[in-house]
Amino acid sequence: MKRIGLVGVGSMGCNHARVLRELGGVGDLIICDTNSKLVNGISQKYRIASCYKSVFEMMRKEKLDGVVLSTPTDTHYEIAKSILEYEVPLLIEKPISQNCNQAEELVSRFRDKKIPLMIGYVERFNPVIHQLKQVIVDIGIDKVLHINLLRIGPFPVRSSLHTDGVVLDLSTHDLDIIHFLFGLKIARVFMTTRMGEKADIYARALLEIGNDITASCEWSWISPQRKRFVEVFTSKGCLVADLSRQDLFFYNHAPTDLDGDQDHFKLLQFGKFQNEFTKFSVTKKEPLKEELIYFLKMIDNEAGDNSNQPVALMRILEKLYESSHSRGYVDTNECYAEY
Ligand SMILES: NC(=O)c1ccc[n+]([C@@H]2O[C@H](COP(=O)([O-])OP(=O)(O)OC[C@H]3O[C@@H](n4cnc5c(N)ncnc54)[C@H](O)[C@@H]3O)[C@@H](O)[C@H]2O)c1
C-alpha cells in the first residue's frame, strides 16, 4: 500500500483526492494546501492520514511513495523542484509549468536523478481517444485530411488566483491528443486570440501536422456550454468523438449512386452520399482513475514514460503565442529537438 501526498486540493485536487481514495493501491493519503478551509473540508470527506499547509513541512515530515501536484500552474516549477530534493516520483497536473525553460529544467532534473515524472494529460486515458486511435489505424492515417478539436466552456471555477490564459490552460491537452493519435510532429501553427482583462480568454488555431494533415482548434472560456470534441475528417467519412460522454460516431460516405465516379469529393459535392452513421461501443472508464493507476505503476517501475513530450508541447505553446503576436504562421519543427 502506497503513501501518497496530494498538494493542492482545489477544483482538480478534489477529484484527485476522491479517486486516490478509491484506488486499492493507496494506503495513507496525505494532503497539503495553503487554504486551511479546503484542507478541513477534504479531510472530513475522505480518509486523510495527515494535513499540511506547507509542502516543505509535508516533505520533511512524511515518507512518501509519490506526490500529485495540483496547485496553480505558476507554482508547479518551484514546488516540483522542492519535491525532487526528496527523490519522490511526481505527477504534475497539466501543463507542466508556465514556460519552456522551466519545463526543460524540470524534465532534465527528474531524468538525471531517474525519478519518475508524469504530466496529467488525462485525455490519454480517455477510452474514446483510444477507440478513435484504433479506428484511424483501421481506416489508414493516409486517409486523414483534417482534424477539428473543440475545447470550450464557461470560465473555470477555481479556488485560488491563477495567471494562466485559456491557451495555457487548455491547448496542451489537444496538442497532446494530436501527438497521441497520429504519432506525427506538428510542423506549423497559426493562432489568433481574444484578450480579456488580464489574459487570453478565447483562441482559434490552425495547425499543420506531418506533411499532409491540417487541424483547427478552438479554446474558449466564453462559451455557455462545455464541449469537448474531436472530429477527424477522412476521405472515407468523418469520425466524431465526444470526449465528455465518451461516444464515438463514424459518418460514412456511402455512395448512393454508383455511376462509375469513385471520387469521394465529387460525390460529396453532388449530394450522392447517404449520411449513414455507426456508433461504436466504447467501454466507459474514468480517465483520471486510469491516469492515477498508471502513475502508481510508474512508481513501481511497471510503466515507463508515456511519452507525452511535455517540453515539445510547451515549445509549441510558445510558438502559438508567437504566431498570435506576429499574425503569421510559425514553424514548429524545431520544438522537438532534444526531447
Ligand atoms: N487535467 C485537467 O483536466 C485539469 C482540469 C483543471 C485543472 N487542471 C490543472 O490543475 C491545476 C490546479 O487547477 P485548479 O483548477 O484545481 O485550481 P484551484 O485554484 O481550484 O486549486 C489550486 C489549489 O492549490 C492551492 N495552492 C496554491 N498554492 C499552493 C502552495 N504553494 N502549496 C499548497 N497549496 C497551494 C490553492 O489554495 C488551491 O486550493 C492547474 O495546473 C490546472 O491547469 C487540470
Ligand as a Chemical Component Dictionary entry (heavy atoms), coordinates in Angstrom:
data_LIG
# 
_chem_comp.id                   LIG 
_chem_comp.type                 NON-POLYMER 
_chem_comp.pdbx_formal_charge   0 
_chem_comp.three_letter_code    LIG 
# 
loop_
_chem_comp_atom.comp_id 
_chem_comp_atom.atom_id 
_chem_comp_atom.alt_atom_id 
_chem_comp_atom.type_symbol 
_chem_comp_atom.charge 
_chem_comp_atom.model_Cartn_x 
_chem_comp_atom.model_Cartn_y 
_chem_comp_atom.model_Cartn_z 
_chem_comp_atom.pdbx_ordinal 
LIG N1  N1  N 0  -6.305 17.699 -16.183 1  
LIG C1  C1  C 0  -7.319 18.520 -16.259 2  
LIG O1  O1  O 0  -8.264 18.302 -16.995 3  
LIG C2  C2  C 0  -7.325 19.755 -15.384 4  
LIG C3  C3  C 0  -8.518 20.398 -15.092 5  
LIG C4  C4  C 0  -8.473 21.519 -14.271 6  
LIG C5  C5  C 0  -7.265 21.986 -13.782 7  
LIG N2  N2  N 1  -6.113 21.341 -14.119 8  
LIG C6  C6  C 0  -4.814 21.824 -13.611 9  
LIG O2  O2  O 0  -4.770 21.591 -12.210 10 
LIG C7  C7  C 0  -4.029 22.625 -11.551 11 
LIG C8  C8  C 0  -4.911 23.230 -10.459 12 
LIG O3  O3  O 0  -6.060 23.816 -11.041 13 
LIG P1  P1  P 0  -7.419 24.007 -10.210 14 
LIG O4  O4  O 0  -8.443 24.397 -11.193 15 
LIG O5  O5  O -1 -7.653 22.851 -9.311  16 
LIG O6  O6  O 0  -7.034 25.279 -9.300  17 
LIG P2  P2  P 0  -7.648 25.725 -7.887  18 
LIG O7  O7  O 0  -7.301 27.146 -7.731  19 
LIG O8  O8  O 0  -9.090 25.330 -7.780  20 
LIG O9  O9  O 0  -6.831 24.846 -6.844  21 
LIG C9  C9  C 0  -5.473 25.065 -6.573  22 
LIG C10 C10 C 0  -5.248 24.797 -5.090  23 
LIG O10 O10 O 0  -3.848 24.895 -4.830  24 
LIG C11 C11 C 0  -3.677 25.560 -3.565  25 
LIG N3  N3  N 0  -2.332 26.151 -3.517  26 
LIG C12 C12 C 0  -1.853 27.230 -4.175  27 
LIG N4  N4  N 0  -0.546 27.410 -3.893  28 
LIG C13 C13 C 0  -0.187 26.399 -3.066  29 
LIG C14 C14 C 0  1.042  26.036 -2.433  30 
LIG N5  N5  N 0  2.164  26.731 -2.636  31 
LIG N6  N6  N 0  1.045  24.942 -1.633  32 
LIG C15 C15 C 0  -0.078 24.215 -1.419  33 
LIG N7  N7  N 0  -1.273 24.529 -1.987  34 
LIG C16 C16 C 0  -1.326 25.600 -2.799  35 
LIG C17 C17 C 0  -4.795 26.593 -3.535  36 
LIG O11 O11 O 0  -5.091 27.024 -2.199  37 
LIG C18 C18 C 0  -5.945 25.822 -4.179  38 
LIG O12 O12 O 0  -6.722 25.149 -3.228  39 
LIG C19 C19 C 0  -3.632 23.620 -12.657 40 
LIG O13 O13 O 0  -2.319 23.343 -13.078 41 
LIG C20 C20 C 0  -4.613 23.317 -13.790 42 
LIG O14 O14 O 0  -4.071 23.602 -15.071 43 
LIG C21 C21 C 0  -6.118 20.234 -14.875 44 
# 
loop_
_chem_comp_bond.comp_id 
_chem_comp_bond.atom_id_1 
_chem_comp_bond.atom_id_2 
_chem_comp_bond.value_order 
_chem_comp_bond.pdbx_ordinal 
LIG N1  C1  SING 1  
LIG C1  O1  DOUB 2  
LIG C1  C2  SING 3  
LIG C2  C3  SING 4  
LIG C2  C21 DOUB 5  
LIG C3  C4  DOUB 6  
LIG C4  C5  SING 7  
LIG C5  N2  DOUB 8  
LIG N2  C6  SING 9  
LIG N2  C21 SING 10 
LIG C6  O2  SING 11 
LIG C6  C20 SING 12 
LIG O2  C7  SING 13 
LIG C7  C8  SING 14 
LIG C7  C19 SING 15 
LIG C8  O3  SING 16 
LIG O3  P1  SING 17 
LIG P1  O4  DOUB 18 
LIG P1  O5  SING 19 
LIG P1  O6  SING 20 
LIG O6  P2  SING 21 
LIG P2  O7  DOUB 22 
LIG P2  O8  SING 23 
LIG P2  O9  SING 24 
LIG O9  C9  SING 25 
LIG C9  C10 SING 26 
LIG C10 O10 SING 27 
LIG C10 C18 SING 28 
LIG O10 C11 SING 29 
LIG C11 N3  SING 30 
LIG C11 C17 SING 31 
LIG N3  C12 SING 32 
LIG N3  C16 SING 33 
LIG C12 N4  DOUB 34 
LIG N4  C13 SING 35 
LIG C13 C14 SING 36 
LIG C13 C16 DOUB 37 
LIG C14 N5  SING 38 
LIG C14 N6  DOUB 39 
LIG N6  C15 SING 40 
LIG C15 N7  DOUB 41 
LIG N7  C16 SING 42 
LIG C17 O11 SING 43 
LIG C17 C18 SING 44 
LIG C18 O12 SING 45 
LIG C19 O13 SING 46 
LIG C19 C20 SING 47 
LIG C20 O14 SING 48 
# 
